[in-house]
Amino acid sequence: MTNEIIREDARWIVDRMGAALDPLRGTTFLVTGACGFLCSFVLDVCAELNRRGGKPVRVLAVDNFASGLPERVAHLADRSEFKLITHDVSQPFDPGEPVHWIWHGASVASPTFYRRFPLETIDVNVNGTRQFLELARKQPGVQGMVFMSTSEIYGDPTPDAIPTPETYRGFVSCTGPRACYDESKRLGETLCANYHRLHGTPIKVIRPFNVYGPGQRLDDKRIMPDLMSAAVERRPIVLHSDGRATRAFCYLRDGVWGMLHVLLRGEPGEAYNVGNDHEEIGMLDLAKRLVEVAGPPTIPIEHKVSDDPHYLSDNPQRRCPDLSKMKRSFPWSPEVDLREGLSRCLRSYGDKPVGGA
């Protein structure tokens, strides 16, 4: 399932990147977590590139559908250059053909779900990452691989480390309710660094900062899908906090545009923040901004205590990226402001039911 907003954004990236995407042509691109929010959009960008003619990029889309939506990529099923493979990435994988690029995005990213499935979360972030680093090591034709890490590896940064650069080592609990995700992503990065150091594996690490946009599950339980779900159904927006914690949100198109630069031109062994540094906003102000964008009738905002006793445990109070490294390295800088991104996202859902994409 796709929609015109997603198609517009995919076309925008292909137009904007132009010849920078040429290394993908005539190659095989393996994507794990292919039915998830970010990775399914990467597939849409590949499909748009192929529509332009020339040698197509072949895509091996791998997912076990634990959280990804198969209907999100169903529109690609009849395209000969796409192959959808059902597989648990924590287990060994043989693609059965040469692979040139690997995008390892499989994970459990929502706090609600990774707290419910902590061991499975650790398994995919550590053993899954090891499996695909091994694949990259053994396949001599691999030109580049990205590991989708997270800004959560920084934990709750100290005030002097915001905006947060890639050099910040983090302030993270190793035993709290979020540790299964935070620490397993940190160990995933350790694996990447050692595979590069020992084997020269062309691995690049991406640390996304609060990427949102069309195609995200409305039942994901993170703040942006919760707000969008309420706005789509015209029901009260419920905040399970005082709304003072801040984030800097990055629209999907800007995020994937930057991530593709990292895959194709990033320095092996390096980590890159990807996000938007233009506006750090509190959760209450974010809710108010969405109410403005949604228009009348006005949607009320309510504060309630979550039924989840760990909902706010180890929740970072501020999160904003230092993007100096990305801007030095690539012709890239986020362009979609929050108001426009919210509007595009809201319009993409229309009257779709919760859980739709």
N, C-alpha and C positions, 0 to 999 in steps of 0.2 A: 504494500500500500504506500503510495506516495501522493503528493499534492503539488499544486502549482508553486507554492512558496518554496518547497524543497527543490523543485526543478529549477526555479529561478536562481536559487543560491548555488546549485551545482553548476549552472551555466556561467554564473558570475565568476566562480573560481577558475573554471577552464579558460574563460576569456582573460582574466587577470593574470594568470600564471603563464599562459601561452606556451612558448617553447620550453619553459622550465619543466613542463610535464613530459617532454619528449622521451626522457630516459625510461618511462613506463611502457612506451610503445613497443610491441613485439616481444614483451616479456611476460612472465607469470608472477602474479602478485598474490600472496597467501595472506588472508586476513582472518584472525581468530576473534571470537566474539562478534561475528559478522552481522548478527541480527540485533545487536545492541544499538543504543542511541548514536554514539559517535561513529562506530564502524559501519553501520548501515549507510550513513551519509557518505562515507569514503567510497562505498560501492556505487552510490549514485553519481559521484564525481567521475569514477572510472567509466560508468555507462555513458555519461555525457561526453567524455573524451573519445570514446569509441564511436559515438554518433557523428563525430567530426570527420570520420574517414581516416585513411592511413592504416598502418599496422595496429591491430587492436591489442589492448592489454588483456591477458587472460586472468581471470580472478578465481581463486579457490577460496570459497567462503565457508569458514568452519565455525560451527556453533553446536552446543548441546541443548539449546532452547530452555535452559534452567530459568533464565530471566529475559532472554531475547525473544522478540516477536517474529515468528516465521513470516507472518503476513506483511511485515515491514519490507521484506525483500522479494515478496511473491511476484512483483511486477518484472523482476529480472529473470524469472525461472525459465522463460522460453528463449533467452539469449544464449547462443551457442558458446560465447566466450566466458559465461559464468557457470560455475559448478558449486552447488550447495552441498556440503558434507556434514553429516551429523557425527559429532565426535566430542568426547570429554578431553579437553586439552591437557589435563593432568596425567593422561596416559600417553604412551609413545604413539607417534603419528608418522606414517609414511605417505607422502603426497602422491607417490606413484609416478612422478614426473619431475623434471628439474624446476626449481623455484629460484627466482631472482630477487624478489623483495618480500619481506615478512613484516606484517603489522600485527603485533601481539597485543590485542585489546581485550581479550577475554578476562572477565573479573566479576566480582559481586561488589558494586560500588555504592549502593544505598545503605546508609547506617542502619535503617530498620531491618534490612534483610541480612546484612553481614553480622549483625549482633545475633540474629536468629540462627545463622548458619556459620559460626566462626571457623570450624575446622575445614569446611568446604572452601571458605574464603582463603584460608591459609594455603590450602592445597593448590588452588588454581594460581594464586599469586607467586608461590614458590616452586612447586613441582611443575606446574604448567609452564612457567617461565624457563625452568631448566630444560624441559623437553624441547622447546622451540629454539633455545640457544644451541642445544645439541644438533638440532636439525640444521641451523645456520652454519654451525662448525663443519658438519659433514658434507654439506652441499657446496662444492667449490664455486658454483655460479652465483651464489648470493652476493648481491651488490650492496644491500643495505637492509637493516632491520631496526624497527622501533619497538621499544617497550613502553606501553602506556602506564606510567607511574601515576602520581597524584600529588597535589599540593598538600595533602594530608601528611606527607612525610615530614613536613615542617612542624607538625603539631600546633601548639599555641605559641606563636613567636613572641619574643620579648619586644616591647615597644620600639627599641632601637633597631630592630630587624624588620621593620615594616616601612616601605615596601620590602618584600623578602627576596634577596638574591639567591642564586643557585649555590653560593658558597656557605649559606647558613646551614648549620648541621642539625638543627631541629631541637624542639623541646617537647618530647613525646613520652607518654606513659607506655610501658611495655606490658602492663598487666590490666589496664582498664578495659571497659566494654568496647572501646573502638580499636584496641590494640591489635586485634586479629587482622584488621585491614591495614592500619598504619604501619605496623611493624613488618607484616609480610610484604608490603610494597617496598619498604626499606631494604629487606633482605633480597627482594627481586632485583633492586638496583645494585646490591652488592654482587649478586651473580653476574649481572651484566658487566660490571667493572672488571671482574676477574676473568670472564670469558674474553673480553677485549685484551686484557693484559697478558693472558696465557696463550691465547689462540689467535689473536688479531681479528676476532669476530667484529664485523662492521656494525656494531650495535650503538644506537643513539637512544637516550632516555628523554621522554616527554613528561613534564609535570603540569597537567592542566589545572587551571584555577577556575572553578565554578562555571563550566561551560554549560549553556542552556540553549534551547531552540526547538524548532519544529521536529517532530519525530520522537521526542522524549515521552516515555510512558507517563500518563497522568496519574497512575497508581504507584508511582515510584517511591513516594513518601519523602522525597527531599523537598526543600522549601519552594523551589520554582514550580515543579509539577503540582504541588499542593495549591499554590496560588492560582495557577492556570486552571486547575480543575474547578476551583470555586468560581472563577470568573466565567468559565464556559457554562457552568450550570446555574449561574446567577444566584449563588447562595452565599452566606456569610464566609468571609475569609477568617480562618482561625489560626492564631499564633500561639504556640505552646511555649512562649518565652516573653520577656519584657520587650523584645524587639530591638534591643540596643546593640546586639552583636552585628558586626559589619562584614560585608563581602564585596568583592569587585567581580561583577558578572561579565562573562565573555559570550557573545553571540556565536552560535555554532559555525556560521560561515567564516568568521574571522579566525576561530580556533583551528578548524581543519585546514584552512589556507596556510596558517603558520606551521601546522604539523606536517603537511606535505613538503614544505621547504626543509624541515628537519630530516625527514626520511631521505629525500633526494640529494640534499646538499650539506647536511649537518656533519659535524666532525665526529668520527667514531670514538666511542668511549666517553662522550660528553653528555651532560644533562641540560635541558632547556626548559625554562618556564614558558608556558603559553597561556595567555589570558588577556585581560583588558585592564590597563592601569589608569583609565580616564576618570573613573568614578567609583569610590568606595562608599557603599550605602548601607545604612542600618536596615534590619528586617522590617521594622514598622514603616519606615519611609519607603521601602520597596513595595510593601503592600499598598500604601497610599498612592504610589506612582502607578501601580497596575489598575487601581480603582479609577484613576484619571483616564488612563488609556482605554479602559473598557467602556467608559461612558455611561450615560444613564440607562436604566435606573441605577442609582448609587448602590454599590455593594457594601454592606457593613463590615467592619473589622472587629473581631472579638478576641479576647485573651482567655485561654483556658489552660489548665494543668494537663499535661499529657498523661495518658494511662500507662505509658512506658516509663518506669522509674529511672531508667538510664538515658532518657531522651536528651538531656542536657549535659550528661557526664562527659568531661574532657572535650566539650565543644569549644573550639577556638573562638575567642572574642573578636579577633580581627583577622582578615585575610585579604592581602593585596600584593600582586606580584611586582617585582622589579624585572622589567622586560629589556633592560639595557643589552643583555647578551643577544637576544633574538634580533633586536633592531640593528645591532652592529653586524650581525652575521648574514642577514637576509634582507631583501627589499620587501619588508613586511612591517606593518603596524596596524593594530585593530582600528576599524573605521566605523563600525555600527554602534551608535550610542545606545544607552539603555532604553530610552523611550521608543526608539525605532525598533530595537530588538524585541521588546515586549509586544509591540503592535504586530510585528510580523509573526511572532510566535502565536499570539492569540488568534490572529486571522487564519493561521494554518490549521488550528483545531476545529474552528467552526462549531458545528453541532455534533462532533464525533463523541462517542461514549467514552467514559473513563477507561483507560487501558488501551485506547486506540492510538494509532500513530499516523 
